[in-house]
Amino acid sequence: MGSPVQQNETKTFEADIDLEKPQKAAPRVTYGETLVALGHENPNIVVLDADLACSTQTQFFANAFPERFFNQGIAEMDLINTAAGLSTVGKIPFVSTFAMFASGKAWEAVRNTIAYSKLNVKIAPTHSGISLGEDGASHQSIEDLALMRVIPDMTVIVPSDSVETEALIRYAAETQGPMYIRLVRPNIPVIHKSSEYKVNAGKLRVEREGSDITIVATGETVYHALLAAKHLSEQHQIEADVLNAVFIKPFDAETLAKSARKTGKVLTVESHSIIGGLGGVVAEALGEHQPTPLKRLGVQDTFGQSGTGDALFKAYGIDASAIEAAVLAWA
């Protein structure tokens, strides 16, 4: 199958998708299914997990290709180092566990074994952010984007739905170098059409065009940003640019600056700490390229807590209603 990468093109959000009653799918399931498809296409694809295959959905690959699946047990450093070794003999390892463990417990091995040597390992953890929900603060990774983007030569990618997940996993398999691909636990709205989606490597994706404010979101918060933008337009005649930060690193400062010049205000939304995550990336980019008033929605220098994903999104002010309220308060 040909590369899904398409350069120098943005895709405007498909207006016929019903944001009020969206279809939902779990990116981690799409991830597992895509690994199986890639396994049939490329015999060098191998998958490693840390005793969580039933949760990360790498079990699909384990069932289809048991000789190419490696369960490392609850030993995340070993997980990363084994993947590194496999990459040196021409394999393309996809490594999965919960995001908290991949970015936290294994960080030193990711930095020194994989990234320092620029090895072709794809770290694709699931259960990221606060939508992990009832597992609580100990398992909710709200620091992983900051931890991964600070590592030299590490590409950091955050799919916003299952369609984007499939395209980005395929992109990762075809692109050389270490990558961190952040996936989530729950079923989330599907906001793209699979037949039309193209990866624009290293670029912000313009999901909606407007002139009054720029909303930059990443991952599952992109849906909430789009829904808020719809309500703001229909009920308050406020038109928002909605930018999907698919690539946290490298980051597309050019598209951000262009939008900020147009709107004069930037709001970021993420299921992550505002320190070092998307809010930090955007603040850095604006500071260097287009100083603009900025407000950041996300986890405000605190830990998560136990609760449903929807309840936590509301409590931490990153759902569509909170985004809408933040824009109106700023208007």
MOHULIN-V121453 format. One record per backbone hydrogen bond with DSSP energy under -0.5 kcal/mol. NH is the residue of the N-H (numbers start at 0). CO is the residue of the C=O. If there is no record, write none. Layout:
# MOHULIN-V121453
nh=NH co=CO
nh=NH co=CO
This chain:
# MOHULIN-V121453
nh=5 co=198
nh=11 co=9
nh=12 co=206
nh=14 co=12
nh=16 co=13
nh=18 co=16
nh=21 co=18
nh=24 co=187
nh=26 co=24
nh=26 co=185
nh=27 co=183
nh=28 co=25
nh=29 co=25
nh=30 co=26
nh=31 co=27
nh=32 co=28
nh=33 co=29
nh=34 co=30
nh=35 co=31
nh=36 co=32
nh=37 co=33
nh=38 co=34
nh=39 co=35
nh=40 co=36
nh=41 co=37
nh=44 co=41
nh=45 co=91
nh=46 co=67
nh=47 co=93
nh=48 co=69
nh=49 co=95
nh=54 co=51
nh=55 co=51
nh=56 co=52
nh=58 co=52
nh=59 co=56
nh=61 co=57
nh=62 co=58
nh=63 co=59
nh=64 co=60
nh=67 co=64
nh=68 co=65
nh=69 co=46
nh=71 co=48
nh=71 co=69
nh=74 co=72
nh=78 co=74
nh=79 co=75
nh=80 co=76
nh=81 co=77
nh=82 co=78
nh=83 co=79
nh=84 co=80
nh=85 co=81
nh=86 co=82
nh=87 co=83
nh=87 co=84
nh=88 co=85
nh=89 co=86
nh=90 co=85
nh=91 co=43
nh=92 co=90
nh=92 co=119
nh=93 co=45
nh=94 co=92
nh=94 co=121
nh=95 co=47
nh=98 co=125
nh=100 co=97
nh=101 co=97
nh=102 co=98
nh=103 co=99
nh=104 co=99
nh=105 co=100
nh=106 co=103
nh=109 co=105
nh=110 co=106
nh=111 co=107
nh=112 co=108
nh=113 co=108
nh=114 co=109
nh=115 co=110
nh=117 co=114
nh=118 co=113
nh=120 co=118
nh=121 co=92
nh=122 co=120
nh=122 co=178
nh=123 co=94
nh=123 co=121
nh=125 co=96
nh=127 co=182
nh=128 co=140
nh=131 co=128
nh=132 co=129
nh=134 co=131
nh=135 co=132
nh=138 co=135
nh=139 co=135
nh=140 co=126
nh=140 co=138
nh=141 co=139
nh=146 co=142
nh=147 co=143
nh=148 co=144
nh=149 co=145
nh=150 co=147
nh=153 co=150
nh=154 co=152
nh=154 co=177
nh=155 co=248
nh=156 co=154
nh=156 co=179
nh=157 co=245
nh=158 co=181
nh=164 co=160
nh=165 co=161
nh=166 co=162
nh=167 co=163
nh=168 co=164
nh=169 co=165
nh=170 co=166
nh=171 co=167
nh=172 co=168
nh=173 co=169
nh=174 co=170
nh=174 co=171
nh=178 co=120
nh=179 co=154
nh=180 co=122
nh=181 co=156
nh=181 co=179
nh=182 co=124
nh=182 co=180
nh=187 co=24
nh=189 co=22
nh=190 co=188
nh=193 co=191
nh=195 co=192
nh=196 co=192
nh=198 co=3
nh=200 co=198
nh=202 co=199
nh=204 co=243
nh=205 co=203
nh=206 co=204
nh=206 co=241
nh=207 co=241
nh=211 co=238
nh=212 co=238
nh=213 co=264
nh=214 co=212
nh=214 co=240
nh=215 co=213
nh=215 co=266
nh=216 co=214
nh=216 co=242
nh=217 co=268
nh=218 co=157
nh=220 co=217
nh=221 co=218
nh=223 co=219
nh=224 co=220
nh=225 co=221
nh=226 co=222
nh=227 co=223
nh=228 co=224
nh=229 co=225
nh=230 co=226
nh=231 co=227
nh=232 co=228
nh=233 co=229
nh=234 co=230
nh=235 co=231
nh=236 co=232
nh=237 co=231
nh=238 co=236
nh=239 co=237
nh=240 co=212
nh=241 co=207
nh=241 co=239
nh=242 co=214
nh=242 co=240
nh=243 co=204
nh=244 co=216
nh=244 co=242
nh=245 co=243
nh=247 co=155
nh=247 co=245
nh=248 co=155
nh=252 co=250
nh=255 co=251
nh=256 co=252
nh=257 co=253
nh=258 co=254
nh=259 co=255
nh=260 co=256
nh=261 co=257
nh=262 co=258
nh=263 co=259
nh=265 co=292
nh=266 co=213
nh=267 co=294
nh=268 co=215
nh=269 co=296
nh=271 co=269
nh=272 co=141
nh=273 co=298
nh=275 co=273
nh=276 co=272
nh=280 co=276
nh=281 co=277
nh=282 co=278
nh=283 co=279
nh=284 co=280
nh=285 co=281
nh=286 co=282
nh=287 co=283
nh=288 co=284
nh=289 co=285
nh=292 co=263
nh=294 co=265
nh=296 co=267
nh=298 co=271
nh=299 co=297
nh=300 co=298
nh=311 co=307
nh=312 co=308
nh=313 co=309
nh=314 co=310
nh=315 co=311
nh=316 co=313
nh=317 co=312
nh=318 co=312
nh=322 co=318
nh=323 co=319
nh=324 co=320
nh=325 co=321
nh=326 co=322
nh=327 co=323
nh=328 co=324
nh=329 co=325
nh=330 co=326
